Amino acid sequence: MEGASLGLHHYQSNTQDNLQPSKVLVTTFKDKTEVAKNIFHVNSAKDLIDQSLAQQTGCVLDRLLKYNTDFMEYIDVDMNEEELKDLDRYHIFLSTQGTQVECVEANQNQAQPHTEGAGGQWETEPSASEACQSGPLEKCQGENDGVHRFDAANLVVLINNKAPSVLAEYEKSGTLSLASRKLLVRTGVSDLVERRGFYPSNADKLMLAKSITTIFPSLKIKIQEANEGFEHFYDPVSHCGFIELKLRNLRRNLHEDQRRYRKRGKSSEASGVAITLQAISEGEEESAKDWITATKRIRPSPENLTSIKMGMQKTFNNRRFWISSQSPTVEEILQEYPRFVDMPYLIDAEFARMFPGKEDLFLRKWEGHIVPKLLKVATLENENDPSEPSVGEEIDESRCFRALKLLTRYLPPTASGRSKGWTKCSVKSALSYILEVKPTGTSIPSLLQGSLEAAAGAAGVHQPKLVCIGHPSTTAQYIIVARNDKVAIPLQDEGLTCALDKLFKMLWVCNVAYPVQLESVYSFFEHVYDMPISGAKRSKVLELIAKLQALV
């Protein structure tokens, strides 16, 4: 017994030595108004909250934020995992109205049956199974973090009351139209703002996103990246998604004294695709220069094809290093490697070396899987053009052209986050940034005529694009045109699908950025090529992918 007591005393002594109080600065807000600024000596975030609540009686915790020295802003923290350090700064938000969530639950519990639990206390029976009654909704399991109480079952009740058409449409079709998805997000966010204010915590937004994809499983989208499928509604890492976008739109109308944060410039995100560059040795560089000269001199003909392919393979590392490090223009690249113009299929070979195994994915997926599903979505949402021929009468080229037009409509240009190269662009004119149609008989040299000043005012000339001589619905000739660089690459007798494939690969081979007006469309193409989806505005892309995957 004596040894046990000595051990206990030793444990308590060590525990007390390890729990030295931290000196922190705490600014307290009550109902969004600053009421106190104190220095606390505390051992944990729980102690910090308890001391704040002791000073402000009749209040409940709303939110806890910590000053982050890297971003120079106050950010949400997890009170269960927070490690306090000396001179940390915190903002603690308290509310005198209590958690409105508890009031909502109390109203719901009055209408629910009760059972007698252990100890003779009455407990409310779980309502998840009652809320999710039939069809795909039977699988929804309520998620609960113990504080925010916005589980799937409660969300079903809310949708039944506020937007029953959403559930009805999902039961009928197994997916949601764009209008229904917007109504769903608007309903959920409106309730979230009513309960938690215009600045709900990350946990609140995350719970809503998870609840939506739990109730509507076909809206969940898992791609190659490590995600859980709800990130297009709210991504806790990038703080983007439909929920965050709706909250930002609502906050636009707030007065300055109601705003919590100041606006700050955004930095552009790099593409999610990384290409490894190899250092070029002196001997290898000399050999590459010889091969570059040889491929320039060799006449582009079928009998010289083997030698040309060998030359392009020998100069690959040198070429990729030069393009990535020096950022030459398209004109400079094609002057150094003119065989890309004479033999456009060398672009396919270059892309295959850059991304092994991905060179044929677009050709395999586009006409066989993507196009039929895009046309089916248009039929379900009654967006078909009456002037278009019926599905049975259409040829492949016509279907492909119509699918491309639908894609620019479903992933339209946005005015938010305008970057360099942006010009005002409507949904109708968006197609011209990837495909321009010219009448039969138009000469290729005429496509490059005109001053750069005139080119700057025309749609779609800032980045390379396709020009179709003839109509895309019939047999036509396609040319990749980079007007600013005075470059035209006539493609062989290939259809629109092959032309789109060549254009996408050419942008990557020449290290050219996507046109900003169609970043979402090209991000969708990245998905088709099984590449990580780049760009800051991925929510609509992921939504469309989920919608297509839900179709049989």
N, C-alpha and C positions, 0 to 999 in steps of 0.2 A: 504493500500500500504506500509505503514511504517512497519507494522508487517511482510508483505511478504518479504520486503528487509532485515529485521533483520533475518528472518528465512534463507534466501539465504546466508547471510553473515555467519551465524552460521554453515550452511552445508559446505560452502567452507572452513571455518576455520578447521572444524573437518576433512575434506578430506585431507587438507594439513598436518594436524598433523599425520594422519594415514599413509601417503605416505612418510615415511622417507627413503631417498635414501640408498641403500645397497652398501657396498664397496666390489667389486669383482675383481678378477684377470682374465684377458682375454688374451689368446694367439691367435693371428690371423694368419691364413694360407691362402695364396693366391696361387691358383693352386697347392695345396698340399705342398707348401714351406712356412716355418715360416717366417713372415715378421715383426711382432710386438708383444710386450708383454706390456700390459697397465693395470693400475688400474682405473676402472670406478666407478663412483657413479651414480647408476641408480635405477629406481623404478620398472622396469619390464624387461622381456626378450626382448620385442620389443624395449625398449630404448637402451638396450645393442647392439642389431643388428643395430639399426639406427646409433649409435655412431661409430660402427666399419665400416659401409658402408660409413659414412661421411669421415673417415680417408683414406679409400681405394676407391677412386673414380673409376667409370667404372666397378665395380664388382657387382655380385649378390650373394645372400646367397645360399650356397650349403648344409651346415649341421651345426648343433649346438649340442655340446656334453658337459656334465657336469661331473665333477669328483665325483665318488661315493665312499664314505669312506668304505662302507661295502665290496665291491668287489675290491677296490683299482684300478679301471679302469675308463676311460671316457666312458660314455654311452649316447645314444641319449635321448633327452628330447623333450617334447611337449611345444613349445614356448607359446602356448595359455594358458596352465595350469601351467607353471613353476612359482614357488614362490621363489624369490631371498632372500638370507640371506647373512649377512656379512661374508666375507672371503671365499665365494664360488669360485670355479675355473672353468673356461669354456674354451673350444676350439671352435673357430668359423672358419669354412672353407668357403672361398669365391672363386668364379670363375670369370675369366675375359672373358670367352667365352660365357657367358649367358647360360640360361637353354636350352639344346638341345631339350628339350621337346617342347618348344615354336617354335623352328625351324621346328620340325616335324609337329606340328599342323598347322603352316603357310603353309607348302607344301600341307597338306591335304585340308586346307580350300580353296586353289586356285582352287581345282577341285570340290568344293562343291557349290551348288546353294546358293544364298544369298537373304535375304529378308530385307525390310526396317523396322527397329524397331522403338520404341518410340524415339521421338526427331530427327527423320530423319537420324539416324545412321544405317549403314548396319551391320547386325548380321548374323553369320553363323548358318544355320539350324542344329538341332541335327542330328547326323549321325548314332545313335544306331540302329534305325529301318532299315536303308539302309544296314548297315553292317550285320545284322542278318536277312537273307532273307527267309530261309525255314526250314522245319522240326523242330527238337528240338532247333535249334538256334533262333527260333522266340521268345523264352522266355528270351533271354539275355538282361538285362537292364544295361546300362553303369553306373559304379560307379565312382565318382569323388570326391577327397578331396580338390579340388580347387588349388592344388599346383603341384601334381605329374602327373596328367593327363594320367594315364595308365588305362583307363576304358575298359570294355569288348568290346565295339565297335571298339576301336583302336586295341585291341588285335586280333580281327577277321580279320581286314585289314592286320595286320602283318602276321598272319598265312596263309591267302590267298596268300600273296606274297612269303613267305618263305617256307611254308610247307602245301600246299593245300591237300596233301594226308591225313593229319590228319583229316581235316574236312570231307573229302569224306568217310573215314573209319567210323567216328562217325555217319554220316548220314545213312550209310548202316547197321551197326551192333548195334548202340546205346551205344557202349563202345569203349575203345581203347586198343590195344595190348600193350605189354611192349615196343616194339620198337617205336610205335607211341607216347606213353607217354614220352619216353626219348627224342624223337624229339621235342615234344611240349615244354618240360621244357628247352631244349637246345636253342630253338628258342626264347622263352620269356626271358631267362636269358641273352642271347647274346645281345638282344636289350636293356635290362636293363643296362648292363655293358657299352654299347656304349653311352647311354644317361647319366648315373649317376655314372659311374666309377665302380671299383672293390669292393667298399664298399658302396653299396646303403643303404639308411636308412631303418629302420623297416617299415615305412609307404610305401615305394616303394615295398618292398618284400610282404607286406601284401596285397597291391593293386593287384599285379600280381597273388597271390594265389586266392584271391576272384574272380578276372576276369576269371581265368581258370575254377573254379567250377561254375561260372555263365554261361559260354558258354557251358560247358560240365556237365550238372547237374548230370549225373550218376556217375561222379567221386567224387561227394560230399559224405562223409561218416560221419554219426552221430551215435556214439555209446553211451553206458550208461553214460560216462563222459560228463560233461557240455562243449560241444564244438559246433562249428558252421559248421563243415563239411569240412573246407579247411585246417585244421592243418597238414595233411600229406604232403601238399605242402609247407607250412611255418607256424610254430607255434611261435608266437611272445613271448610266455612265455619261452619256452625251447630253442628257436633259432635253431630249427631242421627242417628237411623236405627236399623234393627234391630240392627246389630252393636254400636253404642254402648249401646243399651238393654240388650242381653244382658250386656255387660261390667259395666254399672252394677248389674244384678241380682246378678251373681256377687260384686261387691265389697261388697255389703251384709253379707256374713258375715265379712268380714275384721276382724281385731282393729285397735284404734286405731293400734298401732305399725306395722301393715302398710299403713295408708292413706297415700297420698301427698299428698292435698289435703284441705282443710277444706271443709265444706259452706257454701254461701253462697246467700242469697236470690236468686231469679230475678226479672228484670224482664219484664213482659209485652211481647210483640211487637206492633207495630202492624200493621194490615192492609196487604197488599201493593198495595191499590188506592188511588190518589191522585186526588182530585177537585180540579180547579183552581177557585178562588174568584175572582170578579171584584169589585173595589172598586165600590161603588155611589156614584154622584155624587148631589149634593143634588137636582138636578132630576129625576133618574131615580127617586130615593126618593119624592119627592112624587107622581110619576106612578104609581108602584107602589102607594102607599097608596090612591089613587083607584080603581085597578083591584081591589085587595083588597076595598074596600067594595062595589064594583059586583058582584063575583062572589058576595059574601055575600048581596046583596039579590036577585039574579036568581033566579027560580024554576027549579029543576032540571027541565027538560022538553026533549023533543026539539027543539022550535022555538027554544029558547034555547041549544042546544048550541054553535053557532058562536061566540056571544058569550062563553060560559063558557070555551071552549078558548082564545079570544083573551086573556081575562083571565088564565088560568093561564100562558100563554106570556109575557105582558108582566111578570108578577110572578116569573118563574122565578129570575132572578139574585138578587133581593131575598130570596126564600124560601130559596134554598140558602145564602146568606150568613148569614141569621138562624139557620137550623137548625144549621149547622156551627159557628158562633161562640158561640151562646147555649145550645145543647143543651136546647131546650124539651122537655117531656114529650109523649108521643103525644096526650094529651088537649088540651094547649095548641095543638099543631099543627093538630089537626082542628077546634078551635074557631075558629082563624084562617082555616082553609081547609076549610070544611064540605063542599064539593063532592067531596072525596075519599071521603066516606062515602056521599053520594047517588049518585055516579057513579064506582064503583070503577075503571072503565077509564081514568080520569084518572091512576091510579097507573102504568099501563102507559106513558102518554105522558110522565110525569115521569121514569120510569126510562130511557126512550128518549133523553131529552135529556141525562141524566147519563152514559149509556153507549151512544152511537150504534152501531147495528148489532147490539146484543146482546139487544134486547127480545124477539125471537121464538125465540131459540136453545133455550130449555128446551122450549117447545111442539113444536119440530121434532125434537128429539133424544130426549126422555124416553120417549114411548110407542113410537116407531119403532125406537130403537136400544138405549137403556139398559135398559128393562124386559125385553125378550126375553133380553138377555144376563145380567141378574141372575137371571132364572128358570133359565137354562141352567146358570149356576154352581151354583145350588142343586141342580139335578138331578145334576150331576157329583159334587158333594160329599155327595149323599144327605141333603139337609137339607129336602126337601119335607115339608110337613105332610100326613099321610095323609088328613085330613079335608077338605083342599082339593080342589076339582073338578079333573078332568084339564084339560090345556092346551086341548084342542079344545072343551071345554064352557064355558070361561071367557069372560066378557064383558070388555071393555077395562077397566071400572072395577074389577073383581075382580082382574085382573092387576096393575093399577097399585097397588092397596092391598097386594097380596102383595109386590110389589117394594119398596114403602116399608118394610114390616116387615123384609124381608131386609136392606135397607140399614142399618137401625138395629142389626141383628144383626152384620153384617160390620164396622160402624164403631161399636162399642159405647162407652158412656161409660166413662171411666177415672178412678180415684181419684187418680192422680198429678198433681201440679201443680195442686191445687185452687185455684180463684180465687174472687173474690167472686161470690155467686149460686149456689155449688155446694151441692146437697143430695144425700144418699145416693141413688143411682139404680141400679137393677138393669137388666139387658138387657131384661127383660120390660116394665118400666115406662118404658123410654126412649122408646117411641112416643108416650106421653102428653105429651111435651114439644113435640111438633109437631102431633099430631092427637088429639083427644078425641072419643069417640063418645057421643052422647046419644040416647035413644029418640025415636021419631017422636012429634010432638005437643009436644015441649019448646018453651016460649016463649023468644024471644030475650031479653026483659028478665030472665028468671030466670037467665040465664047470668052476669049481672053482680051478682047478689045475694050477700050475705055480707060479713062484715067483712074488712078488710085482714089482720087477724091470722089469720083462718081461711084466707084466700087464701095467706098466706105458708107455711102448712103443707101445702098441696095441691101435687100435682105439676104442673109446667108452667105456673104462673100468673105467674111473674116476668117472662117475656117474652111478646110476642104469639104466638098459635098459632091453629091451625084447630080449630073445633068442627064436627063432622058431626052433623046431626040426621037420623037414619035410619042405615042401614048403608052403609059405603063401597062394598060390593060391588054395591049396587043404586043406583037413582036417589035422591039425597039432596041436602039443602041444606047449604051450607058457609058458615060465618061466621068472619071473623077477629076474635078476641076478645083484647083487652088488659085483663084484669080489674082489674089494679092501677090502670089509668087510667079504668076505667068506660067503655070504648069497645067497641062492636061494629059491625063492617062487614059487613052481609049481602051475599053475592056473588050474582050472577045465576045463571041456570040453567046452571051450568058444572060439569064433573066435577072429580075429585080432581086431575088434572094441572093444570088451570087454577087451581085453588085453591092448590096448592103454588107455582105461578108467582107469583100475586098476593101470597102471604105473603112470599116471598123479596124481592120488589120493595118491599113495604111496609116491611120492616126497613131497607132501604137508603134509601128516600125519607124515612123518619122518623129516620134515623141511630140506629137501635136495634141494640145488640149481639146476636149470636146467643146462645141459651141455652147455657151452658157445658157442659151435659150432652150436647149434640148438636153441638159445634163441628166434629167430624169429618164429620158428615152434611152440614152447611152448607158445609164446605170442598169436599166432593164436588159440591154444587150449583154452587159457584163454577167448578169445572172444566167443568160442563155449559154454563155461561154464557160460557165462554172468558175467565174473569177469572183473574188471578194467585191461586194458592191461598194463603190466609192461615192463621195459626195455627202454633203451635210443633210440634204433633204431626201431621205430614204423612205419615209413613211408611206407615201403614195405608191412607191415602187413595190414595197413589201406587201401593201394591201392588194395591189393588182396580182402579184405572184400568188398570194393566198387565194384570191378569187379564182384564178385559173386552175390552181391545184385542186380546188374543191369540186371542179366540174369533172364529170366522168367522160 
